């Protein structure tokens, strides 16, 4: 998987790698997404998985840099299914997670009634 994911070597340190895949459902979300709608559906599910993992003290990282065809070949994923993302998953070594010390205020990241 390391080679198929842009040689990101830390992936090999995880005891488990989750590969999120989806079928093209041919649904035109928002009236413009067309065949890319599968990305929205799988990304929503995968984000929930990553957030749940973090809540349980697991470490993970969304891997978006991968060779779809290579991962499919390696994992024997059918032709009509595509990889959306991957994530190594495991308990981090060393110190426990720490919340970021500097977060932007809501007024810096939220707009009300305008863009």
Backbone as CSV, one residue per row, in Angstrom:
resi,resn,N_x,N_y,N_z,CA_x,CA_y,CA_z,C_x,C_y,C_z
1,UNK,0.821,-1.199,0.000,0.000,0.000,0.000,0.861,1.258,0.000
2,UNK,2.032,1.195,0.590,2.899,2.374,0.637,3.202,2.854,-0.778
3,UNK,3.602,1.946,-1.646,3.930,2.326,-3.026,2.711,2.862,-3.759
4,UNK,1.547,2.288,-3.512,0.319,2.722,-4.187,-0.193,4.046,-3.641
5,UNK,0.352,4.476,-2.502,-0.076,5.729,-1.863,1.054,6.743,-1.829
6,UNK,1.751,6.891,-2.921,2.765,7.936,-3.054,3.951,7.780,-2.116
7,UNK,4.289,6.549,-1.764,5.429,6.264,-0.879,5.331,6.944,0.487
8,UNK,4.132,7.089,0.988,3.939,7.649,2.329,4.209,6.524,3.337
9,UNK,5.434,6.439,3.776,5.933,5.295,4.556,5.250,5.096,5.906
10,UNK,4.715,6.156,6.490,4.061,6.000,7.793,2.866,5.067,7.714
11,UNK,2.316,4.892,6.526,1.162,4.001,6.348,1.508,2.587,6.807
12,UNK,2.735,2.159,6.540,3.153,0.798,6.881,3.248,0.567,8.385
13,UNK,3.275,1.624,9.170,3.384,1.488,10.621,2.048,1.146,11.274
14,UNK,0.962,1.348,10.569,-0.366,1.094,11.135,-0.700,-0.394,11.064
15,UNK,-1.379,-0.902,12.075,-1.771,-2.314,12.033,-2.920,-2.591,11.063
16,UNK,-3.592,-1.535,10.631,-4.763,-1.689,9.779,-4.861,-0.499,8.831
17,UNK,-5.261,-0.761,7.604,-5.517,0.317,6.646,-6.935,0.130,6.130
18,UNK,-7.730,1.155,6.269,-9.106,1.114,5.765,-9.108,1.755,4.388
19,UNK,-9.716,1.081,3.429,-9.832,1.614,2.077,-11.313,1.799,1.785
20,UNK,-11.714,3.050,1.596,-13.116,3.382,1.350,-13.376,3.363,-0.155
21,UNK,-14.378,2.593,-0.545,-14.690,2.419,-1.966,-16.167,2.696,-2.216
22,UNK,-16.506,2.906,-3.466,-17.906,3.119,-3.798,-18.224,2.758,-5.233
23,UNK,-19.476,2.409,-5.432,-20.019,2.160,-6.769,-20.498,3.485,-7.337
24,UNK,-20.385,3.655,-8.627,-20.968,4.820,-9.272,-22.474,4.607,-9.321
25,UNK,-23.220,5.440,-8.604,-24.669,5.257,-8.517,-25.431,6.056,-9.577
26,UNK,-24.706,6.791,-10.386,-25.313,7.578,-11.474,-26.436,8.478,-10.961
27,UNK,-26.144,9.178,-9.876,-27.097,10.115,-9.303,-26.485,11.503,-9.376
28,UNK,-27.222,12.450,-9.872,-26.706,13.783,-10.133,-26.965,14.733,-8.965
29,UNK,-26.224,14.569,-7.878,-26.400,15.417,-6.695,-26.198,16.892,-7.056
30,UNK,-27.068,17.706,-6.527,-26.954,19.149,-6.721,-27.203,19.592,-8.155
31,UNK,-27.536,18.636,-9.031,-27.789,18.963,-10.422,-26.536,19.192,-11.247
32,UNK,-25.346,18.903,-10.670,-24.122,19.130,-11.433,-23.035,18.083,-11.181
33,UNK,-23.196,17.248,-10.170,-22.111,16.334,-9.830,-22.031,15.098,-10.717
34,UNK,-23.135,14.699,-11.283,-23.117,13.552,-12.181,-22.490,12.324,-11.550
35,UNK,-21.610,11.678,-12.294,-20.994,10.436,-11.832,-20.068,10.633,-10.637
36,UNK,-19.767,11.857,-10.277,-18.890,12.093,-9.128,-19.658,12.098,-7.806
37,UNK,-20.966,11.880,-7.846,-21.777,11.851,-6.626,-21.280,10.809,-5.630
38,UNK,-20.709,9.740,-6.117,-20.188,8.692,-5.242,-19.140,9.258,-4.288
39,UNK,-18.393,10.245,-4.719,-17.374,10.843,-3.855,-17.992,11.487,-2.625
40,UNK,-19.138,12.117,-2.813,-19.827,12.763,-1.693,-20.299,11.712,-0.696
41,UNK,-20.975,10.696,-1.181,-21.521,9.675,-0.294,-20.440,8.950,0.502
42,UNK,-19.399,8.504,-0.173,-18.333,7.767,0.506,-17.561,8.703,1.445
43,UNK,-17.337,9.935,1.026,-16.608,10.879,1.884,-17.351,11.163,3.176
44,UNK,-18.670,11.260,3.115,-19.462,11.477,4.330,-19.265,10.302,5.286
45,UNK,-19.425,9.097,4.787,-19.274,7.907,5.630,-17.858,7.804,6.186
46,UNK,-16.868,8.079,5.356,-15.471,7.957,5.770,-15.117,9.001,6.824
47,UNK,-15.650,10.195,6.681,-15.410,11.239,7.674,-15.975,10.829,9.026
48,UNK,-17.168,10.249,9.029,-17.751,9.787,10.290,-16.889,8.692,10.911
49,UNK,-16.364,7.810,10.092,-15.489,6.754,10.593,-14.238,7.343,11.240
50,UNK,-13.635,8.310,10.590,-12.420,8.936,11.115,-12.717,9.678,12.425
51,UNK,-13.829,10.389,12.488,-14.194,11.092,13.720,-14.483,10.107,14.855
52,UNK,-15.145,9.007,14.552,-15.425,7.991,15.567,-14.127,7.350,16.053
53,UNK,-13.203,7.109,15.144,-11.908,6.535,15.522,-11.182,7.473,16.479
54,UNK,-11.167,8.737,16.168,-10.500,9.742,17.019,-11.140,9.779,18.406
55,UNK,-12.468,9.685,18.442,-13.176,9.692,19.719,-12.820,8.484,20.573
56,UNK,-12.388,7.413,19.942,-11.987,6.192,20.656,-10.495,6.160,20.948
57,UNK,-9.782,7.241,20.632,-8.356,7.313,20.910,-7.464,6.720,19.840
58,UNK,-8.040,6.421,18.695,-7.260,5.869,17.584,-6.687,6.988,16.731
59,UNK,-5.539,6.734,16.151,-4.932,7.682,15.231,-5.239,7.272,13.804
60,UNK,-5.415,8.236,12.948,-5.693,7.967,11.547,-5.327,9.192,10.728
61,UNK,-5.315,9.030,9.430,-4.993,10.123,8.524,-5.673,9.850,7.196
62,UNK,-6.425,10.803,6.698,-7.085,10.659,5.397,-6.013,10.643,4.319
63,UNK,-5.950,9.562,3.558,-4.996,9.451,2.464,-5.758,9.656,1.156
64,UNK,-5.475,10.763,0.503,-6.117,11.064,-0.769,-5.173,10.889,-1.942
65,UNK,-3.908,10.674,-1.646,-2.906,10.482,-2.696,-2.671,8.980,-2.865
66,UNK,-3.285,8.423,-3.889,-3.150,6.991,-4.153,-3.386,6.730,-5.634
67,UNK,-2.941,5.585,-6.083,-3.156,5.146,-7.453,-4.362,4.209,-7.436
68,UNK,-5.501,4.696,-7.881,-6.753,3.946,-7.850,-6.587,2.550,-8.443
69,UNK,-6.022,2.464,-9.632,-5.905,1.168,-10.308,-4.971,0.223,-9.560
70,UNK,-3.891,0.740,-8.996,-2.954,-0.093,-8.254,-3.587,-0.639,-6.978
71,UNK,-4.308,0.206,-6.245,-4.978,-0.244,-5.022,-6.053,-1.265,-5.374
72,UNK,-6.810,-1.015,-6.418,-7.850,-1.952,-6.839,-7.248,-3.310,-7.190
73,UNK,-6.139,-3.296,-7.904,-5.471,-4.540,-8.296,-4.975,-5.292,-7.059
74,UNK,-4.329,-4.565,-6.159,-3.763,-5.153,-4.954,-4.828,-5.803,-4.076
75,UNK,-5.973,-5.146,-3.951,-7.033,-5.612,-3.057,-8.146,-6.378,-3.783
76,UNK,-7.955,-6.606,-5.081,-8.939,-7.330,-5.905,-10.319,-6.683,-5.835
77,UNK,-10.329,-5.370,-5.969,-11.571,-4.599,-5.974,-12.169,-4.682,-7.380
78,UNK,-13.460,-4.956,-7.505,-14.088,-5.106,-8.826,-13.961,-3.854,-9.697
79,UNK,-14.049,-4.056,-10.998,-13.895,-2.973,-11.969,-14.910,-1.850,-11.790
80,UNK,-16.130,-2.187,-11.341,-17.181,-1.174,-11.240,-17.168,-0.436,-9.896
81,UNK,-16.095,-0.595,-9.141,-15.927,0.069,-7.849,-14.647,0.883,-7.909
82,UNK,-14.666,2.077,-7.296,-13.467,2.905,-7.246,-13.114,3.254,-5.811
83,UNK,-11.833,3.471,-5.585,-11.330,3.869,-4.284,-11.537,5.375,-4.138
84,UNK,-12.038,5.794,-3.003,-12.245,7.213,-2.719,-11.147,7.728,-1.783
85,UNK,-10.756,6.924,-0.818,-9.731,7.327,0.142,-9.244,6.104,0.891
86,UNK,-8.166,6.299,1.609,-7.640,5.250,2.488,-7.233,5.909,3.794
87,UNK,-7.109,5.103,4.850,-6.668,5.639,6.135,-5.998,4.552,6.949
88,UNK,-4.747,4.782,7.350,-4.152,3.876,8.326,-4.858,4.095,9.661
89,UNK,-4.952,3.052,10.463,-5.701,3.156,11.710,-4.974,2.379,12.801
90,UNK,-4.778,3.008,13.942,-4.145,2.324,15.058,-3.962,3.267,16.221
91,UNK,-3.516,2.710,17.333,-3.232,3.534,18.501,-1.861,4.160,18.324
92,UNK,-1.765,5.469,18.462,-0.476,6.142,18.267,0.512,5.788,19.376
93,UNK,1.769,5.732,18.999,2.821,5.502,19.978,3.147,6.812,20.685
94,UNK,3.648,6.703,21.896,4.094,7.905,22.590,2.973,8.634,23.280
95,UNK,3.053,9.942,23.202,2.119,10.798,23.921,0.691,10.663,23.396
96,UNK,-0.259,10.928,24.287,-1.661,10.916,23.887,-1.961,12.149,23.043
97,UNK,-3.099,12.105,22.393,-3.516,13.238,21.565,-3.640,14.494,22.418
98,UNK,-3.283,15.592,21.845,-3.474,16.885,22.493,-4.308,17.755,21.564
99,UNK,-5.240,18.469,22.143,-6.049,19.374,21.338,-5.169,20.532,20.860
100,UNK,-5.455,21.053,19.667,-4.660,22.190,19.176,-4.706,23.358,20.150
101,UNK,-3.582,24.006,20.339,-3.530,25.105,21.304,-4.072,26.403,20.730
102,UNK,-4.073,26.520,19.415,-4.556,27.749,18.797,-5.602,27.416,17.744
103,UNK,-6.817,27.780,18.012,-7.895,27.596,17.048,-8.391,28.966,16.614
104,UNK,-8.843,29.042,15.377,-9.443,30.286,14.912,-10.786,30.473,15.605
105,UNK,-11.166,31.711,15.823,-12.463,31.989,16.430,-13.548,31.732,15.382
106,UNK,-14.762,31.505,15.838,-15.874,31.267,14.918,-16.087,32.442,13.969
107,UNK,-15.858,33.667,14.430,-16.057,34.819,13.567,-15.065,34.823,12.396
108,UNK,-13.940,34.112,12.528,-12.971,34.015,11.441,-13.338,32.968,10.394
109,UNK,-14.192,32.015,10.767,-14.473,30.913,9.841,-15.944,30.756,9.465
110,UNK,-16.843,31.544,10.085,-18.276,31.403,9.822,-18.814,32.713,9.247
111,UNK,-19.614,32.575,8.193,-20.314,33.738,7.624,-21.808,33.537,7.829
112,UNK,-22.526,34.601,8.131,-23.969,34.524,8.317,-24.643,35.433,7.298
113,UNK,-25.491,34.844,6.462,-26.270,35.614,5.505,-25.482,36.100,4.305
114,UNK,-24.214,35.809,4.220,-23.401,36.195,3.074,-22.215,35.251,2.994
115,UNK,-21.519,35.305,1.907,-20.357,34.431,1.741,-19.194,34.960,2.528
